[in-house]
Amino acid sequence: MLQSSISGLVSGGVYAAIGVCIVLLYSMVGVLNFAQAAIGVAGAYVTFLLYGEDQPLVLAVLAGVVVAAAVATLTGMAMALWFGEARVEVRSTASIAVLIGILAVGFWVFGDDARATPDVLPASGPEIAGVVIPGTAIGAIVFAVLLAGGVTLLLKRTVVGVRLRAIAQRPRTAELLGIPARRLSVAVWALSGAAACIAILLVAPSRTASVSSLSLLVVPALAAGLIGGFSSLWLTVLGGLLIGLLEGAIVTVEGIAPYRGSISFLVIVLVLLYSQRKEAWDASR
């Protein structure tokens, strides 16, 4: 069970990274982006296509990241143009339309059959006390931690970060002060798209690589973000890793292993119930 749990950290690190992107967009732009994983998938499939045409892996990965950033940029521009003054609920609903659009285009261009995917990082890794730690798990965890740490430093230690926080808290005031709110918001979208692509590339070799299955990784990422209250990057990272560990552990339990994908929904329900406990208790009294 321990080995399976450690192997689950590959997925856990990816859930954490995508969750960080979701929390970043929600905090800075006011969008709960249900299309976050799908945007990464768009770039990842470009990588798969180029690598299948015998292009160098580094070139294929760079091209995929650029495409994902471009798709995210276009999405961010559309959000800023058409939903700039809309409520969070409306913007988040619009992201569902983006998800459906990416899925439709993906099915049309690539189909939904499983694809062979390149290993961006070595699958093997060090052995500690008889437990092998996959190289992809180490890479996924390091990427999630660096992403969360980098975003934290950006927001707290740089002028750009101060401007982004001003936009998040007082968007109209920020614009009146001359802060280029739209351009900075689109830049956040681009960053999140590129990061999501890298995360998808890390996890794709360890699971069925189809457009739909990879796009639905947004569900455990949302569960991780919910653990962090869609505000704490570090709790989001922790939540993603814990979900990955649980999924890995359940694989070894006969009878419930086929339902390991339901862990994310269970986590969402439990966190929502816990977050509403005070209101429910007050109402019962």
TORROKE-209528 format. One line per field, with one value per residue (C-alpha): x, y, z; residue number from 0; residue in three letters. Coordinates in nm, 4 decimals. Each point is the difference from the previous one (the first is absolute). Layout:
<atoms>
x <- [X / ...] $
y <- [Y / ...] $
z <- [Z / ...] $
n <- [NUM / ...] $
res <- [ALA / ...] $
</atoms>
This chain:
<atoms>
x <- [0.0000 / 0.2858 / 0.1514 / -0.3383 / -0.0551 / 0.3393 / -0.0757 / -0.3221 / 0.2109 / 0.0501 / -0.3685 / -0.0010 / 0.2715 / -0.1890 / -0.3273 / 0.1901 / 0.1519 / -0.3286 / -0.1699 / 0.2527 / -0.0877 / -0.3705 / 0.0524 / 0.2197 / -0.2643 / -0.2784 / 0.1919 / 0.1383 / -0.2600 / -0.3177 / -0.0523 / -0.0437 / 0.1509 / -0.1569 / 0.1994 / 0.3411 / 0.1005 / -0.1524 / 0.2154 / 0.3046 / -0.1223 / -0.0182 / 0.3701 / 0.0896 / -0.1607 / 0.2073 / 0.3028 / -0.1248 / -0.0598 / 0.3418 / 0.1793 / -0.1832 / 0.1408 / 0.3534 / 0.0570 / 0.2429 / -0.1748 / 0.1215 / -0.1326 / -0.3320 / -0.0416 / 0.0818 / -0.2498 / -0.2686 / 0.0606 / -0.0181 / -0.3265 / -0.1534 / 0.1082 / -0.1506 / -0.3326 / -0.0056 / 0.0856 / -0.2873 / -0.2327 / 0.1167 / -0.0469 / -0.3530 / -0.0785 / 0.1341 / -0.1828 / -0.3422 / -0.0153 / 0.2186 / -0.2797 / -0.1802 / -0.0343 / 0.2229 / -0.2852 / -0.0455 / 0.3717 / 0.0299 / -0.2974 / 0.1683 / 0.3057 / -0.2237 / -0.0820 / 0.3746 / 0.0429 / -0.2723 / 0.1490 / 0.3488 / -0.1416 / -0.1959 / 0.2999 / 0.2223 / -0.2361 / -0.0205 / 0.3744 / 0.1506 / -0.2857 / -0.0396 / 0.2063 / 0.2831 / 0.3377 / 0.3570 / 0.1672 / 0.3670 / 0.1625 / 0.1007 / 0.1867 / 0.1467 / -0.2585 / 0.2537 / 0.1348 / 0.1875 / -0.0812 / -0.0421 / -0.0616 / -0.1166 / -0.2432 / 0.0696 / -0.0845 / -0.0860 / 0.1918 / -0.3268 / -0.1365 / 0.3040 / -0.0326 / -0.3735 / 0.0457 / 0.2942 / -0.1924 / -0.3044 / 0.2132 / 0.2031 / -0.3170 / -0.1641 / 0.3200 / 0.0622 / -0.3532 / 0.0250 / 0.3248 / -0.1411 / -0.3045 / 0.1823 / 0.3411 / -0.0449 / -0.1657 / -0.1969 / -0.1273 / -0.1139 / -0.1851 / -0.1629 / -0.1185 / -0.1356 / -0.1889 / -0.1413 / -0.1206 / -0.0971 / -0.0062 / -0.1655 / 0.2231 / 0.3049 / -0.1025 / -0.0551 / 0.3543 / 0.1353 / 0.0679 / -0.0413 / -0.2549 / -0.1013 / 0.3552 / 0.1030 / -0.3105 / 0.0721 / 0.3602 / -0.1317 / -0.2094 / 0.3040 / 0.2114 / -0.2696 / -0.0417 / 0.3714 / 0.0215 / -0.3026 / 0.1607 / 0.3168 / -0.2091 / -0.1960 / 0.3217 / 0.1328 / -0.3025 / -0.1006 / 0.2384 / -0.1387 / -0.3657 / -0.2288 / 0.0885 / -0.3233 / -0.1443 / -0.2915 / 0.1852 / 0.2801 / -0.2417 / -0.1932 / 0.3099 / -0.1514 / -0.2309 / 0.2712 / 0.1760 / -0.3204 / -0.0200 / 0.3564 / -0.0879 / -0.3058 / 0.2180 / 0.1977 / -0.3187 / 0.0927 / 0.2361 / 0.2913 / 0.2502 / 0.1834 / -0.3138 / -0.0953 / 0.3346 / -0.0477 / -0.3544 / 0.1105 / 0.2733 / -0.2372 / -0.2555 / 0.2741 / 0.1156 / -0.3551 / -0.0546 / 0.3264 / -0.0860 / -0.3475 / 0.1443 / 0.1144 / -0.3395 / -0.2024 / -0.3606 / 0.0363 / 0.3020 / -0.2215 / -0.1574 / 0.3182 / -0.1049 / -0.2871 / 0.2419 / -0.0052 / -0.3797 / 0.0029 / 0.2601 / -0.2084 / -0.3136 / 0.1814 / 0.1745 / -0.3267 / -0.1809 / 0.2812 / 0.0059 / -0.3752 / -0.0036 / -0.0329 / -0.2954 / -0.1712 / 0.0533 / -0.1201 / -0.3134 / -0.0720 / 0.0146] $
y <- [0.0000 / 0.2368 / -0.0386 / 0.0675 / 0.3046 / 0.1429 / -0.0654 / 0.1964 / 0.3078 / 0.0336 / 0.0806 / 0.1865 / 0.2393 / 0.0685 / 0.0582 / 0.2429 / 0.1892 / 0.0332 / 0.0924 / 0.2799 / 0.1339 / -0.0126 / 0.1813 / 0.2608 / 0.0779 / 0.0036 / 0.2317 / 0.2356 / -0.0022 / -0.1223 / -0.3105 / -0.3553 / -0.1506 / -0.3390 / -0.0082 / 0.0174 / -0.3605 / 0.0067 / 0.3001 / -0.1984 / -0.2980 / 0.2150 / 0.0749 / -0.3541 / -0.1485 / 0.2289 / -0.1464 / -0.3557 / 0.0801 / 0.1542 / -0.2740 / -0.2581 / 0.1709 / -0.0643 / 0.3561 / 0.0442 / -0.0341 / 0.3378 / 0.1760 / -0.1865 / 0.0930 / 0.3662 / 0.0120 / -0.1559 / 0.2461 / 0.2923 / -0.1285 / -0.0462 / 0.3514 / 0.1335 / -0.1775 / 0.1341 / 0.3494 / -0.0033 / -0.1232 / 0.2736 / 0.2671 / -0.1231 / -0.0004 / 0.3527 / 0.1277 / -0.1593 / -0.0809 / 0.2705 / 0.1345 / -0.3306 / -0.1792 / -0.2912 / -0.2432 / 0.1247 / -0.0123 / -0.3497 / -0.1168 / 0.1436 / -0.2154 / -0.3077 / 0.1099 / 0.0244 / -0.3536 / -0.1338 / 0.1852 / -0.1394 / -0.3517 / 0.0322 / 0.1254 / -0.2622 / -0.2844 / 0.1337 / 0.0480 / -0.2770 / -0.2373 / -0.1436 / -0.3144 / -0.0597 / 0.1153 / -0.0997 / 0.2840 / 0.0858 / -0.0112 / 0.3578 / -0.1263 / -0.3438 / -0.2364 / -0.1628 / 0.1720 / -0.0552 / -0.2852 / 0.0830 / -0.2769 / -0.2327 / 0.2532 / 0.1311 / 0.3669 / 0.0625 / 0.2771 / 0.1385 / 0.0224 / 0.1988 / 0.2235 / 0.0572 / 0.0874 / 0.2299 / 0.1714 / 0.0572 / 0.1360 / 0.2254 / 0.1265 / 0.0822 / 0.1523 / 0.2021 / 0.1386 / 0.0850 / 0.1898 / 0.1728 / 0.1240 / 0.1093 / 0.1194 / 0.1624 / 0.3098 / -0.2181 / -0.1998 / 0.3136 / 0.1079 / -0.3403 / 0.0085 / 0.3493 / -0.1213 / -0.2943 / 0.2166 / 0.3258 / -0.0487 / 0.3312 / 0.1984 / -0.1729 / 0.1004 / 0.3614 / -0.0018 / -0.0988 / -0.3672 / -0.2018 / -0.2350 / -0.1767 / -0.0740 / -0.1303 / -0.2176 / -0.1509 / -0.0624 / -0.1986 / -0.2066 / -0.0679 / -0.1072 / -0.2361 / -0.1536 / -0.0694 / -0.1511 / -0.2213 / -0.1354 / -0.0964 / -0.1713 / -0.2005 / -0.1075 / -0.1282 / -0.2145 / -0.1193 / -0.3007 / -0.1429 / -0.0131 / -0.0355 / 0.2969 / 0.1046 / 0.3482 / -0.0621 / -0.1859 / 0.2554 / 0.2951 / -0.1455 / 0.0308 / 0.3391 / -0.1774 / -0.1124 / 0.3331 / 0.1805 / -0.2243 / 0.1012 / 0.3660 / -0.0421 / -0.1421 / 0.3240 / 0.2044 / 0.1266 / 0.2403 / -0.1935 / -0.1261 / -0.2183 / -0.1686 / -0.0632 / -0.1713 / -0.2072 / -0.0903 / -0.1140 / -0.2199 / -0.1549 / -0.0830 / -0.1620 / -0.2051 / -0.1173 / -0.1014 / -0.1907 / -0.1817 / -0.0991 / -0.1731 / -0.2862 / -0.0440 / -0.2639 / 0.0943 / 0.3776 / 0.0453 / 0.0669 / 0.2928 / 0.1862 / 0.2799 / 0.0752 / 0.1128 / 0.3551 / 0.0220 / -0.1381 / 0.2585 / 0.2795 / -0.1133 / -0.0374 / 0.3382 / 0.1726 / -0.1639 / 0.0973 / 0.3583 / 0.0336 / -0.1686 / 0.3235 / 0.1255 / -0.3390 / -0.0227 / 0.3585 / -0.0720 / -0.3207 / 0.1924] $
z <- [0.0000 / 0.0826 / -0.3466 / -0.1641 / 0.2188 / -0.0943 / -0.3679 / 0.0485 / 0.0694 / -0.3764 / -0.0336 / 0.3309 / -0.1107 / -0.3210 / 0.1877 / 0.2206 / -0.2943 / -0.1882 / 0.3278 / 0.0524 / -0.3461 / 0.0845 / 0.3314 / -0.1693 / -0.2615 / 0.2573 / 0.2322 / -0.2635 / -0.2775 / 0.1675 / -0.2143 / 0.1238 / -0.3125 / -0.0771 / -0.3251 / 0.1692 / -0.0694 / -0.3502 / -0.0928 / 0.1086 / -0.2018 / -0.3143 / 0.0309 / 0.1065 / -0.3104 / -0.2185 / 0.1778 / -0.0633 / -0.3668 / -0.0588 / 0.1933 / -0.2066 / -0.3090 / 0.1324 / 0.1173 / 0.2946 / 0.3350 / 0.1250 / -0.3110 / 0.0242 / 0.3668 / -0.0637 / -0.2861 / 0.2194 / 0.2825 / -0.2423 / -0.1478 / 0.3451 / 0.0989 / -0.3241 / 0.0604 / 0.3559 / -0.1250 / -0.2487 / 0.2732 / 0.2339 / -0.2672 / -0.0681 / 0.3708 / 0.0426 / -0.3075 / 0.0481 / 0.3709 / 0.1524 / 0.2187 / 0.0520 / 0.3313 / 0.0953 / -0.0632 / -0.3561 / -0.0786 / 0.1440 / -0.2062 / -0.3075 / 0.0768 / -0.0256 / -0.3548 / -0.0669 / 0.1360 / -0.2280 / -0.2973 / 0.0593 / 0.0414 / -0.3240 / -0.1968 / 0.1627 / -0.0947 / -0.3543 / -0.0511 / 0.2128 / 0.0791 / 0.3487 / -0.0357 / 0.2445 / -0.1306 / 0.0659 / 0.1873 / 0.0509 / 0.3420 / 0.0748 / 0.3074 / 0.0764 / 0.1460 / 0.2304 / 0.3091 / 0.3246 / 0.2374 / 0.3681 / 0.2554 / -0.2725 / -0.1485 / -0.3505 / -0.0440 / -0.3679 / -0.1705 / -0.1351 / 0.3570 / 0.1092 / -0.3047 / 0.0534 / 0.3675 / -0.0679 / -0.2804 / 0.2223 / 0.2849 / -0.2311 / -0.1646 / 0.3333 / 0.1352 / -0.3150 / -0.0041 / 0.3712 / -0.0521 / -0.3073 / 0.1874 / 0.3162 / -0.1153 / -0.3416 / -0.1408 / -0.2406 / 0.2956 / 0.1803 / -0.3116 / -0.0368 / 0.3604 / -0.0556 / -0.3053 / 0.1942 / 0.2905 / -0.1724 / -0.3794 / -0.0867 / 0.2360 / -0.1475 / -0.3505 / 0.1100 / 0.1403 / -0.3407 / 0.0680 / -0.3234 / 0.1538 / -0.3206 / -0.1127 / 0.3411 / 0.0229 / -0.3409 / 0.1103 / 0.2983 / -0.2402 / -0.2195 / 0.2981 / 0.1252 / -0.3465 / -0.0402 / 0.3501 / -0.0634 / -0.3174 / 0.1874 / 0.2676 / -0.2591 / -0.1719 / 0.3324 / 0.0790 / -0.3488 / -0.0177 / 0.3261 / -0.1076 / -0.2999 / -0.2180 / -0.1668 / -0.0441 / 0.2351 / 0.2777 / 0.0195 / -0.0126 / 0.2952 / 0.2179 / 0.0788 / 0.2501 / 0.2461 / -0.0591 / 0.1018 / 0.3070 / 0.0892 / -0.0496 / 0.2200 / 0.2789 / -0.0257 / 0.0041 / -0.3478 / 0.1743 / 0.1518 / -0.2562 / 0.2507 / 0.1327 / -0.3613 / -0.0594 / 0.3142 / -0.1033 / -0.3452 / 0.1443 / 0.2544 / -0.2692 / -0.2060 / 0.3001 / 0.0679 / -0.3613 / -0.0015 / 0.3238 / -0.1193 / -0.3080 / 0.2242 / 0.1721 / -0.1790 / -0.0601 / 0.0118 / -0.2275 / -0.3067 / 0.1845 / 0.0851 / -0.2338 / 0.2389 / 0.2716 / -0.1363 / 0.0146 / 0.3541 / 0.1031 / -0.1535 / 0.1868 / 0.3321 / -0.0258 / -0.0925 / 0.2915 / 0.2362 / -0.1258 / 0.0575 / 0.3404 / 0.2020 / -0.2041 / 0.0251 / 0.3760 / 0.0535 / -0.2057 / 0.1944 / 0.3275] $
n <- [0 / 1 / 2 / 3 / 4 / 5 / 6 / 7 / 8 / 9 / 10 / 11 / 12 / 13 / 14 / 15 / 16 / 17 / 18 / 19 / 20 / 21 / 22 / 23 / 24 / 25 / 26 / 27 / 28 / 29 / 30 / 31 / 32 / 33 / 34 / 35 / 36 / 37 / 38 / 39 / 40 / 41 / 42 / 43 / 44 / 45 / 46 / 47 / 48 / 49 / 50 / 51 / 52 / 53 / 54 / 55 / 56 / 57 / 58 / 59 / 60 / 61 / 62 / 63 / 64 / 65 / 66 / 67 / 68 / 69 / 70 / 71 / 72 / 73 / 74 / 75 / 76 / 77 / 78 / 79 / 80 / 81 / 82 / 83 / 84 / 85 / 86 / 87 / 88 / 89 / 90 / 91 / 92 / 93 / 94 / 95 / 96 / 97 / 98 / 99 / 100 / 101 / 102 / 103 / 104 / 105 / 106 / 107 / 108 / 109 / 110 / 111 / 112 / 113 / 114 / 115 / 116 / 117 / 118 / 119 / 120 / 121 / 122 / 123 / 124 / 125 / 126 / 127 / 128 / 129 / 130 / 131 / 132 / 133 / 134 / 135 / 136 / 137 / 138 / 139 / 140 / 141 / 142 / 143 / 144 / 145 / 146 / 147 / 148 / 149 / 150 / 151 / 152 / 153 / 154 / 155 / 156 / 157 / 158 / 159 / 160 / 161 / 162 / 163 / 164 / 165 / 166 / 167 / 168 / 169 / 170 / 171 / 172 / 173 / 174 / 175 / 176 / 177 / 178 / 179 / 180 / 181 / 182 / 183 / 184 / 185 / 186 / 187 / 188 / 189 / 190 / 191 / 192 / 193 / 194 / 195 / 196 / 197 / 198 / 199 / 200 / 201 / 202 / 203 / 204 / 205 / 206 / 207 / 208 / 209 / 210 / 211 / 212 / 213 / 214 / 215 / 216 / 217 / 218 / 219 / 220 / 221 / 222 / 223 / 224 / 225 / 226 / 227 / 228 / 229 / 230 / 231 / 232 / 233 / 234 / 235 / 236 / 237 / 238 / 239 / 240 / 241 / 242 / 243 / 244 / 245 / 246 / 247 / 248 / 249 / 250 / 251 / 252 / 253 / 254 / 255 / 256 / 257 / 258 / 259 / 260 / 261 / 262 / 263 / 264 / 265 / 266 / 267 / 268 / 269 / 270 / 271 / 272 / 273 / 274 / 275 / 276 / 277 / 278 / 279 / 280 / 281 / 282 / 283 / 284] $
res <- [MET / LEU / GLN / SER / SER / ILE / SER / GLY / LEU / VAL / SER / GLY / GLY / VAL / TYR / ALA / ALA / ILE / GLY / VAL / CYS / ILE / VAL / LEU / LEU / TYR / SER / MET / VAL / GLY / VAL / LEU / ASN / PHE / ALA / GLN / ALA / ALA / ILE / GLY / VAL / ALA / GLY / ALA / TYR / VAL / THR / PHE / LEU / LEU / TYR / GLY / GLU / ASP / GLN / PRO / LEU / VAL / LEU / ALA / VAL / LEU / ALA / GLY / VAL / VAL / VAL / ALA / ALA / ALA / VAL / ALA / THR / LEU / THR / GLY / MET / ALA / MET / ALA / LEU / TRP / PHE / GLY / GLU / ALA / ARG / VAL / GLU / VAL / ARG / SER / THR / ALA / SER / ILE / ALA / VAL / LEU / ILE / GLY / ILE / LEU / ALA / VAL / GLY / PHE / TRP / VAL / PHE / GLY / ASP / ASP / ALA / ARG / ALA / THR / PRO / ASP / VAL / LEU / PRO / ALA / SER / GLY / PRO / GLU / ILE / ALA / GLY / VAL / VAL / ILE / PRO / GLY / THR / ALA / ILE / GLY / ALA / ILE / VAL / PHE / ALA / VAL / LEU / LEU / ALA / GLY / GLY / VAL / THR / LEU / LEU / LEU / LYS / ARG / THR / VAL / VAL / GLY / VAL / ARG / LEU / ARG / ALA / ILE / ALA / GLN / ARG / PRO / ARG / THR / ALA / GLU / LEU / LEU / GLY / ILE / PRO / ALA / ARG / ARG / LEU / SER / VAL / ALA / VAL / TRP / ALA / LEU / SER / GLY / ALA / ALA / ALA / CYS / ILE / ALA / ILE / LEU / LEU / VAL / ALA / PRO / SER / ARG / THR / ALA / SER / VAL / SER / SER / LEU / SER / LEU / LEU / VAL / VAL / PRO / ALA / LEU / ALA / ALA / GLY / LEU / ILE / GLY / GLY / PHE / SER / SER / LEU / TRP / LEU / THR / VAL / LEU / GLY / GLY / LEU / LEU / ILE / GLY / LEU / LEU / GLU / GLY / ALA / ILE / VAL / THR / VAL / GLU / GLY / ILE / ALA / PRO / TYR / ARG / GLY / SER / ILE / SER / PHE / LEU / VAL / ILE / VAL / LEU / VAL / LEU / LEU / TYR / SER / GLN / ARG / LYS / GLU / ALA / TRP / ASP / ALA / SER / ARG] $
</atoms>
